């Protein structure tokens, strides 16, 4: 399949035209409008320093339906002990900083470039990108961020400085989704960790159908706290 070169117009070819690895297009920019158009089309940016902007739509796609979230006993006990407190949208820039800088097993470098950070901070200021923060003894210890359009949340990254802090953030995101009519959490990539918490693989075709169904409702923008 050809890889499409994007123009200055914030538009994309159909996601179904992505190659077997999910790569669809190259170039363009990370303006808020282009990012929103990308997510609404089942596409997201993912690239490293020194590369052009690469746009992806993998097949299959991993998603978490909030009602299928597995509340494991160990995590439930951690929640019940209330060792962590949490907020929404109160430390977005800190969350994205840690997501880009915390070292992870079997991973060198980061795909969250300075350009990506700036772009999602702008999207946060526009009311579409959101963060969940978890605190232990008053200190930020974990969190996640993503983009919400319609009744979908597109998860981008999570981090923890203390064991289980990112899982606690996901727990509270799921609760928020259940209480506010957000039907799908897109987690993009297939990981055993997210699968163990209830995420599942669906075809790109089914994912695009979910998009169509969930983008007809107005987005819940602004501060989620």
C-alpha positions in Angstrom: 0.0 0.0 0.0 1.3 3.5 -0.7 2.2 5.9 2.2 0.4 9.2 1.6 2.2 12.5 1.8 0.0 15.0 3.7 -0.5 18.6 2.4 -1.1 21.8 4.3 -4.9 21.0 4.5 -5.7 19.1 7.7 -7.3 16.2 6.0 -6.4 12.5 5.8 -6.9 9.6 3.4 -9.3 6.9 4.6 -7.8 4.8 7.5 -8.6 1.6 5.6 -5.7 2.5 3.2 -3.0 2.0 5.9 -0.4 -0.6 5.2 -0.3 -4.0 7.0 1.6 -2.4 9.9 -0.9 0.4 10.2 1.2 3.2 8.7 -1.0 5.5 6.6 0.6 8.9 6.0 3.6 11.1 6.6 4.1 14.8 7.1 1.6 17.6 7.9 1.7 19.2 11.3 0.3 18.7 14.8 -2.2 21.6 14.8 -5.2 21.1 17.1 -7.5 20.8 14.1 -5.4 18.2 12.3 -5.1 16.2 15.5 -8.9 16.3 16.1 -9.5 15.3 12.5 -7.0 12.4 12.9 -8.7 11.0 16.0 -12.1 11.4 14.4 -10.8 9.4 11.4 -9.3 6.5 13.5 -5.7 7.8 13.0 -3.0 9.0 15.5 0.5 10.3 15.3 3.5 8.2 16.4 7.1 8.9 15.6 10.5 9.5 17.1 12.9 12.4 17.1 14.6 12.8 13.7 11.6 11.3 11.9 8.9 13.1 10.0 5.4 13.0 11.6 4.0 9.5 11.0 0.3 8.7 11.1 -1.1 5.3 12.0 -4.3 3.3 12.0 -3.4 -0.2 13.2 -5.5 -3.3 12.4 -6.5 -4.8 14.8 -6.9 -2.1 17.4 -7.0 -2.5 21.2 -9.9 -0.9 23.0 -11.3 -1.0 26.5 -15.0 -0.9 27.0 -15.4 0.7 30.5 -18.0 -1.8 31.6 -15.5 -4.6 30.9 -12.7 -3.2 33.1 -11.4 -5.9 35.4 -11.3 -4.6 38.9 -8.7 -7.1 40.3 -8.8 -7.8 44.0 -5.3 -6.4 44.6 -6.2 -3.1 42.9 -9.6 -3.0 44.6 -7.8 -3.3 48.0 -5.5 -0.4 47.0 -8.4 1.8 46.1 -10.2 0.9 49.3 -7.2 1.8 51.5 -7.3 5.3 49.9 -3.5 5.5 49.8 -3.8 7.5 46.6 -5.8 10.6 45.9 -6.6 11.7 42.3 -7.6 14.7 40.2 -8.5 15.4 36.6 -6.9 18.0 34.5 -5.0 19.7 37.3 -1.4 18.8 36.2 -1.6 18.0 32.5 1.8 19.4 31.7 3.5 17.5 34.5 1.8 14.3 33.4 2.9 14.6 29.8 6.4 15.4 31.0 6.6 12.3 33.1 5.1 10.2 30.3 7.9 11.3 28.1 10.7 11.0 30.6 10.1 8.0 32.9 12.2 5.0 31.8 10.3 1.9 30.8 11.5 -1.7 30.5 12.6 -2.7 27.0 12.2 0.8 25.7 14.9 3.3 24.8 14.1 6.9 24.1 10.5 8.3 23.7 8.0 9.0 21.0 6.6 11.9 23.0 8.8 14.6 21.4 8.9 18.2 22.4 6.7 18.9 19.4 4.2 16.4 20.6 4.2 17.8 24.1 3.5 21.3 22.8 0.7 20.0 20.5 -1.1 18.1 23.2 -0.8 21.0 25.7 -2.5 23.2 23.1 -5.2 20.5 22.7 -5.6 20.5 26.5 -6.0 24.2 26.6 -8.6 23.9 23.8 -10.6 21.5 26.1 -10.0 18.2 24.3 -7.0 16.6 25.9 -7.3 15.5 29.5 -5.2 14.0 32.2 -5.8 11.9 35.3 -3.3 12.5 38.2 -2.7 10.2 41.2 -0.9 11.4 44.3 0.7 9.6 47.3 1.4 11.7 50.4 0.7 14.8 48.4 3.2 14.1 45.6 2.3 13.3 42.0 3.0 9.5 41.7 1.3 8.5 38.4 -1.2 9.4 35.7 -2.3 9.3 32.2 -3.5 11.5 29.4 -5.5 11.3 26.2 -7.9 13.0 23.9 -11.7 12.9 24.2 -14.1 13.4 21.3 -17.7 12.6 21.3 -18.2 9.6 23.6 -14.7 8.2 23.1 -11.5 8.6 25.0 -8.3 8.1 23.0 -5.6 7.1 25.5 -2.1 8.3 24.7 0.3 7.4 27.5 0.5 6.6 31.2 3.3 6.6 33.8 4.0 5.7 37.4 6.6 6.8 39.9 5.1 4.5 42.6 3.8 1.0 42.0 0.2 0.8 40.9 -0.2 4.6 40.6 -1.0 4.4 36.9 -3.5 1.6 37.4 -5.3 3.8 40.0 -5.4 6.5 37.4 -7.0 4.1 34.9 -9.5 3.0 37.5 -10.7 6.5 38.0 -10.8 7.2 34.3 -13.0 4.2 33.9 -15.3 5.4 36.6 -15.5 8.8 35.0 -16.3 7.3 31.7 -19.1 5.1 33.2 -20.6 8.1 35.0 -20.4 10.5 32.0 -21.4 8.4 29.0 -18.0 7.8 27.5 -18.4 4.4 25.8 -15.0 3.4 24.5 -11.4 3.9 25.6 -9.0 3.5 22.7 -5.7 2.1 23.9 -4.2 1.8 20.4 -1.6 -0.9 20.9 -1.8 -4.6 22.0 -0.2 -5.0 25.4 -0.5 -7.9 27.9 -0.8 -5.4 30.7 -3.9 -3.7 29.3 -5.4 -7.0 28.1 -5.2 -8.2 31.7 -7.3 -5.2 32.7 -10.0 -6.0 30.2 -8.9 -4.4 27.0 -9.5 -6.4 23.8 -8.5 -6.4 20.1 -11.1 -5.5 17.5 -10.7 -5.1 13.8 -10.1 -1.7 12.2 -13.4 -2.0 10.5 -15.2 -2.5 13.8 -13.3 0.3 15.4 -14.3 2.7 12.6 -17.9 1.7 13.1 -17.5 2.5 16.8 -16.1 5.9 15.8 -19.1 6.7 13.6 -21.5 5.7 16.4 -19.7 7.7 19.1 -18.9 10.9 17.4 -22.5 12.0 16.9 -22.6 13.2 20.6 -21.1 16.6 21.6 -17.7 16.3 23.2 -17.3 16.8 26.9 -14.8 19.6 26.7 -13.2 21.8 29.3 -11.9 20.9 32.8 -13.0 17.5 34.0 -12.2 18.1 37.6 
